[in-house]
Amino acid sequence: MGEIYMSAKVGVWRQRLGYGIADFSCNLIWQMITLYLMFFYTDVMGLAAVQVGMLFLLTRVVDGIADVCMGVLIDKTNTRWGKSRPYFLIGAIPFGLLAILAFYVPDIGPVGKLVYAYFTYLGLSLAYTMVNIPMASILPSLTNSAQERTMLATTRIIFSFIGATAVSAFTLPLVKALGSGSQAQGFFWTIVIFAVVGTLMFFVTFKNVEEKVKIQQEKVTVKQAFSTLKGNVPWYIFAINIIFMWGSYFFQQGALIYYFTYNVGRADLATVVASISSFVPIVGTFVTPFFAKLMYKRKLFIIASTINLAGMGVMLIANVNVTWLIIGAIIVALGHGLRQSIYFSMQADPVDYGEWKTGISAAGIISALNGFIGKIAMAGAGAISGWLLTHGHYVPNRTQTNSALFAIKLNYLIIPAGMVVISMIIMCFYNLDKIYPKIRAEIDKRHEEENAEEKSIV
């Protein structure tokens, strides 16, 4: 019996680690995009901020539509490996290759560089969709235990923060070391390292995760998939919240290197604060399963958002005081870690609600729509940030005017703080936690009856 127990525990942790490694891989590239891509385009490739803003807006909207298509594809996929798992294998190499191309500066003139940026960034975004959407859609198939889902989500976030921390801590030093005075060369060889590691880790994920829970054996039509959204009020609230929760994060991450380079006058602190924003959230993530047992997920999300908001307030008041800026950054990161972990745990619950109401599970389409909304938030943040920088007369690698400095502060602190407040208000209306145990029990009973009926037919 002891050997069986130990074998089961090893299997559980093998799946948790395999699942988490996928987000480690994603964040090696994702963190490069959110922290450095806009800076790379404006200060290294030489594109205008308003051009970059429009680039982000258009490509991310297209990419968001691709998210929905990917979700439909997952729901219609049936292989011996499952619905979501095959795409970790299929998408790994394109994901790594396109990441490398996106951070390369071709010598083809301003117009050529802009066209190149559109094609490579859109390609990278589509490849990211191919490996990232399955991470969310596979969760309901890995386990039907709400507590284990929280553990899987927590493991995923811990690995995501490890990947993000690696990028935050090592990117600028690697750019300097590998560039030999050329930022373009430094960014290129840095992304080569991250892309190769990320690609290999997706192969590890494919090997170690398994879709154990039977969700829906027959193919699901697009109409059936979207029917699960009808009357799914918890998902509507969750979806609207995505815009403001992730929007605040994208604004901050995209403006971080600008803020510490120009507003604070300490470019070296960009690496320090980026590392804090990536590593410290692990602390919040570790305690999420414990607090999730004590209170509703909604309440935990609001508490985490309050901590996140308090940190922004400290940084805003600190101005250029380095000590208090770092303290504020730590508080922001703690709140973000707790909030993001509970967010990923929550996103599978509206899927179950839709199945409970309609009898159809559409994890793929719902995960894809969540991804689409996240891309819209990212697109809006990028476009507005670029417009504000242009309106503030930002000029790369120069001493900035007061209007440019204010535009950067808006992007880094003021707008994100306002979005967190709106996010908290929206989540006050999320009430699924109260009835979720009943929903899960009824779905499990339905599955047991379906399995018993299939066995009797056989």
C-alpha positions in Angstrom: 0.0 0.0 0.0 2.9 2.3 0.8 4.4 1.8 -2.6 1.1 2.6 -4.3 0.7 5.7 -2.2 4.3 6.9 -3.0 3.8 6.1 -6.7 0.6 8.2 -6.7 2.3 11.1 -5.0 5.2 11.0 -7.6 2.6 11.0 -10.4 0.8 14.0 -8.9 4.0 16.0 -8.6 5.3 14.9 -12.0 2.1 16.4 -13.5 2.3 19.5 -11.4 5.9 20.2 -12.4 5.3 19.3 -16.0 2.4 21.8 -16.0 4.4 24.4 -14.3 7.4 24.1 -16.6 5.1 25.1 -19.6 4.5 28.5 -18.0 8.3 28.8 -17.2 8.8 28.4 -21.0 6.1 30.9 -21.9 7.5 33.5 -19.5 11.0 33.3 -20.9 9.5 35.0 -24.0 6.4 36.7 -22.5 8.5 38.7 -20.0 10.8 39.7 -22.9 7.7 41.0 -24.7 6.1 42.8 -21.8 9.3 44.3 -20.3 11.5 45.0 -23.3 9.8 44.7 -26.7 8.5 48.3 -26.8 11.8 49.6 -25.6 13.6 47.4 -28.2 11.4 48.8 -30.9 11.8 52.5 -29.9 15.3 52.7 -28.6 17.1 49.9 -30.4 15.3 49.3 -33.7 14.5 53.1 -34.0 10.7 52.9 -34.6 8.5 55.9 -33.5 6.5 55.3 -30.3 3.2 56.0 -32.1 4.2 53.4 -34.7 4.9 50.9 -32.0 1.6 51.6 -30.3 -0.3 51.0 -33.5 1.7 47.9 -34.2 0.8 46.5 -30.8 -2.9 47.4 -31.3 -3.3 45.8 -34.7 -1.2 42.7 -34.2 -2.7 41.9 -30.7 -6.3 42.3 -32.0 -5.5 39.8 -34.8 -3.8 37.6 -32.3 -6.8 37.8 -30.0 -9.0 36.6 -32.8 -6.5 33.7 -33.3 -7.0 32.9 -29.6 -10.7 32.2 -30.2 -9.9 30.2 -33.3 -7.4 28.2 -31.3 -10.0 27.5 -28.6 -12.4 26.2 -31.2 -9.7 24.0 -32.6 -8.9 22.6 -29.2 -12.6 21.8 -28.6 -12.8 20.0 -31.9 -9.5 18.1 -31.4 -9.6 14.4 -30.4 -6.3 12.5 -30.3 -4.8 9.7 -28.3 -3.0 12.4 -26.3 -6.2 14.4 -25.7 -7.4 17.8 -26.8 -5.0 20.3 -25.5 -1.8 18.3 -24.9 -0.7 17.8 -28.6 -0.2 21.5 -29.1 2.7 21.7 -26.6 4.5 19.4 -29.0 3.4 21.1 -32.3 4.0 24.7 -31.2 7.3 24.4 -29.4 9.7 24.9 -32.3 7.8 27.7 -34.1 7.5 29.5 -30.7 11.2 29.5 -30.1 12.2 30.4 -33.7 9.8 33.3 -34.0 10.9 34.7 -30.7 14.5 34.9 -32.1 13.3 36.6 -35.3 11.3 39.2 -33.3 14.4 40.5 -31.5 16.5 40.8 -34.6 17.3 44.2 -36.3 17.5 43.8 -40.1 19.4 46.4 -42.1 16.5 47.3 -44.4 15.6 50.9 -43.7 12.9 52.4 -41.5 9.9 51.2 -43.6 11.4 47.7 -44.0 12.0 47.5 -40.3 8.4 48.4 -39.5 7.1 45.8 -41.9 9.5 43.3 -40.5 8.3 44.1 -37.0 4.7 43.5 -38.0 5.4 40.1 -39.5 7.7 38.8 -36.9 5.7 40.0 -33.9 2.4 38.7 -35.3 4.1 35.4 -36.0 5.4 35.2 -32.5 2.0 36.1 -31.1 0.3 33.3 -33.1 3.0 30.8 -32.0 2.5 31.9 -28.4 -1.2 31.3 -28.8 -0.6 27.8 -30.0 1.2 26.8 -26.8 -0.4 29.1 -24.2 -4.1 28.6 -24.8 -3.8 24.8 -24.2 -2.2 25.6 -20.8 -5.5 27.1 -19.6 -7.8 24.7 -21.5 -6.1 21.6 -20.2 -6.6 22.4 -16.5 -10.2 21.0 -16.2 -8.9 17.8 -17.8 -6.0 17.3 -15.5 -8.2 16.9 -12.3 -11.8 17.4 -11.2 -10.6 18.4 -7.7 -11.0 22.2 -6.9 -8.1 22.0 -4.4 -5.8 20.2 -6.9 -6.6 22.8 -9.5 -5.5 25.5 -7.1 -2.3 23.5 -6.5 -1.7 23.1 -10.2 -2.4 26.8 -10.8 -0.1 27.7 -7.9 2.7 25.5 -9.3 2.2 27.1 -12.7 2.5 30.6 -11.3 5.6 29.7 -9.3 7.3 28.5 -12.5 6.0 31.5 -14.4 7.6 33.8 -11.9 10.9 31.8 -12.0 10.9 32.2 -15.8 10.0 35.9 -15.5 12.6 36.5 -12.9 15.3 34.9 -15.0 14.4 37.3 -17.8 14.2 40.3 -15.5 17.4 39.6 -13.7 19.6 38.5 -16.6 18.4 40.2 -19.7 20.1 43.6 -19.4 23.3 42.2 -18.0 23.3 39.6 -20.9 22.6 42.3 -23.4 25.6 44.2 -22.2 27.9 41.2 -22.0 26.9 39.6 -25.3 26.4 42.8 -27.2 30.0 44.2 -27.1 28.6 47.7 -27.1 25.7 46.9 -29.5 22.2 46.6 -27.9 20.9 45.0 -31.1 23.4 42.2 -31.0 23.0 41.8 -27.2 19.2 41.5 -27.4 19.5 39.0 -30.3 21.9 36.6 -28.5 20.0 36.9 -25.2 16.7 35.9 -26.9 18.5 32.9 -28.6 19.3 31.6 -25.1 15.8 32.0 -23.8 14.1 30.6 -26.9 16.2 27.4 -27.0 15.5 26.7 -23.3 11.8 27.5 -23.7 11.5 25.2 -26.7 13.1 22.2 -24.9 11.0 22.7 -21.8 7.7 22.4 -23.8 8.8 18.9 -24.8 9.2 18.1 -21.1 5.6 19.4 -20.5 4.2 17.2 -23.3 5.8 14.2 -21.8 4.6 14.7 -18.2 1.0 16.0 -18.3 -2.0 13.7 -19.0 -5.6 14.5 -19.7 -7.2 12.2 -17.1 -10.7 13.6 -16.6 -13.2 12.9 -19.3 -14.8 16.2 -20.3 -16.4 15.7 -23.7 -15.7 12.8 -26.0 -17.6 13.8 -29.0 -16.6 16.7 -31.2 -18.1 20.1 -30.1 -19.5 22.4 -32.8 -18.7 26.1 -32.6 -22.4 26.8 -32.0 -22.4 24.3 -29.1 -19.2 25.8 -27.6 -20.6 29.3 -27.6 -23.9 28.1 -26.2 -22.1 27.5 -22.9 -21.7 31.2 -22.6 -25.4 31.9 -22.6 -26.4 32.9 -19.1 -22.9 32.3 -17.8 -22.9 35.4 -15.6 -19.8 34.4 -13.6 -17.8 34.2 -16.8 -19.1 37.6 -18.0 -17.9 39.2 -14.8 -14.6 37.3 -14.9 -14.1 38.4 -18.5 -14.7 42.1 -17.9 -12.3 41.9 -15.0 -9.5 40.6 -17.3 -9.4 43.9 -19.1 -8.6 45.9 -16.0 -6.6 43.4 -14.0 -4.2 42.5 -16.8 -4.4 46.0 -18.3 -2.9 47.5 -15.1 -0.1 44.9 -15.3 0.7 45.5 -19.0 0.8 49.3 -18.5 3.3 48.9 -15.6 5.5 46.3 -17.2 5.8 48.1 -20.5 6.7 51.4 -18.8 9.1 50.0 -16.2 12.4 50.5 -18.0 11.3 54.0 -19.2 10.3 55.1 -15.7 13.5 54.1 -14.0 15.7 55.3 -16.8 14.2 58.7 -17.3 11.9 59.6 -14.3 14.1 58.2 -11.5 17.4 58.6 -13.4 18.6 55.2 -12.4 18.6 52.8 -15.4 20.3 50.2 -13.2 17.3 50.0 -10.9 15.2 48.8 -13.9 16.8 45.4 -13.5 16.4 45.4 -9.7 12.7 46.3 -9.8 12.0 44.0 -12.7 13.5 41.2 -10.7 11.4 42.1 -7.7 8.3 42.2 -9.8 9.1 38.7 -11.1 10.5 36.9 -8.0 8.7 38.4 -5.0 5.2 37.3 -6.2 6.3 33.7 -5.6 5.8 34.5 -1.9 2.2 35.5 -2.5 1.7 32.5 -4.7 2.9 30.0 -2.1 0.3 31.1 0.4 -2.6 31.1 -2.1 -3.7 27.4 -1.5 -3.7 28.0 2.3 -5.9 31.1 2.1 -8.1 29.6 -0.6 -9.2 27.0 2.0 -10.2 29.8 4.4 -12.1 32.2 2.2 -13.9 32.6 -1.1 -11.7 33.1 -4.1 -13.4 36.5 -4.8 -12.5 37.8 -1.4 -8.9 36.6 -1.7 -8.7 38.4 -5.1 -9.9 41.7 -3.7 -7.5 41.5 -0.7 -4.6 40.8 -3.1 -5.6 43.7 -5.3 -5.7 46.0 -2.3 -2.1 45.0 -1.4 -1.1 45.6 -5.1 -2.8 49.0 -5.1 -1.1 50.0 -1.8 2.3 49.3 -3.3 1.6 51.6 -6.2 0.6 54.3 -3.8 3.9 54.0 -1.9 5.8 54.2 -5.2 3.8 57.3 -6.3 4.6 59.1 -3.0 8.2 58.0 -3.0 9.0 59.9 -6.2 12.8 59.3 -6.7 13.5 58.0 -3.2 15.1 54.7 -4.0 14.5 53.0 -0.7 10.8 53.6 -0.7 10.5 52.8 -4.4 11.9 49.4 -3.7 9.6 48.9 -0.7 6.7 49.9 -2.9 7.8 47.5 -5.6 7.9 44.7 -3.1 4.4 45.4 -1.9 3.1 45.6 -5.5 4.7 42.3 -6.3 3.3 40.5 -3.3 -0.2 41.6 -4.2 0.3 40.7 -7.8 1.5 37.2 -6.9 -1.5 36.4 -4.7 -3.9 38.0 -7.2 -2.5 36.2 -10.3 -2.4 32.8 -8.6 -6.1 33.0 -7.5 -7.0 34.3 -10.9 -5.6 31.2 -12.7 -7.4 29.0 -10.1 -10.7 30.8 -10.8 -10.7 30.6 -14.5 -11.6 26.9 -14.7 -14.7 27.5 -12.5 -16.8 29.3 -15.1 -16.1 26.4 -17.4 -17.7 24.1 -14.9 -20.6 26.5 -14.5 -21.2 26.4 -18.3 -21.1 22.6 -18.3 -23.5 22.5 -15.4 -25.9 24.7 -17.2 -25.7 23.2 -20.7 -24.1 19.8 -20.4 -21.3 20.8 -22.6 -17.7 21.6 -21.6 -16.0 24.2 -23.8 -12.8 24.7 -21.9 -11.0 25.6 -25.1 -13.3 28.3 -26.3 -13.6 29.9 -22.9 -9.9 29.8 -22.3 -9.4 31.3 -25.8 -11.9 34.1 -25.1 -10.1 34.8 -21.9 -6.9 35.0 -23.9 -8.5 37.2 -26.5 -9.7 39.7 -23.9 -6.3 39.6 -22.3 -4.8 40.4 -25.7 -7.2 43.3 -26.1 -6.1 44.6 -22.8 -2.5 44.3 -23.9 -3.2 45.9 -27.2 -5.0 48.8 -25.5 -2.2 49.3 -23.0 0.5 49.3 -25.8 -1.5 51.6 -28.0 -2.3 54.1 -25.3 1.2 54.0 -23.9 2.7 54.7 -27.3 0.2 57.6 -27.9 0.9 59.1 -24.5 4.7 58.9 -25.1 4.2 60.6 -28.5 1.8 63.2 -27.1 4.4 63.9 -24.3 7.1 64.4 -27.0 9.2 61.5 -25.9 12.6 61.2 -27.7 14.7 58.1 -27.2 18.1 58.4 -25.4 17.6 62.1 -24.6 16.8 64.1 -21.4 13.0 64.1 -21.4 10.7 67.1 -21.1 8.3 67.4 -18.2 5.4 66.4 -20.4 7.3 63.2 -21.5 8.1 62.4 -17.8 4.4 62.8 -16.9 3.4 60.5 -19.7 5.8 57.9 -18.5 4.4 58.3 -14.9 0.9 57.9 -16.2 1.8 54.6 -17.9 3.7 53.2 -14.9 1.7 54.2 -11.9 -1.4 56.4 -12.3 -3.3 54.5 -15.0 -2.5 51.1 -13.5 -3.7 52.2 -10.0 -7.0 53.4 -11.5 -7.5 50.1 -13.3 -6.9 48.0 -10.2 -9.6 50.0 -8.4 -12.1 49.3 -11.2 -11.0 45.6 -11.2 -11.9 45.4 -7.5 -15.3 46.9 -8.0 -16.1 44.5 -10.8 -15.1 41.4 -8.7 -17.5 42.4 -6.0 -20.3 41.0 -8.3 -18.7 37.6 -8.7 -20.7 35.1 -6.7 -19.8 31.7 -8.2 -17.8 30.7 -5.1 -20.9 30.3 -3.0 -22.5 27.7 -5.2 -19.5 26.1 -6.8 -19.3 23.0 -4.4 -22.8 22.1 -5.4 -22.1 22.6 -9.1 -19.0 20.4 -8.9 -20.8 17.6 -7.1 -23.6 17.6 -9.6 -21.2 17.5 -12.6 -19.3 14.6 -11.0 -22.5 12.7 -10.4 -23.5 13.3 -14.0 -20.1 12.0 -15.2 -20.4 8.9 -13.0 -23.9 8.1 -14.4 -22.6 8.6 -18.0 -19.7 6.3 -17.4 -21.9 3.7 -15.9 -24.3 3.9 -18.8 -21.4 3.4 -21.3 -20.1 0.4 -19.5 -23.6 -1.2 -19.5 -23.9 -0.7 -23.2 -20.5 -2.3 -23.8 
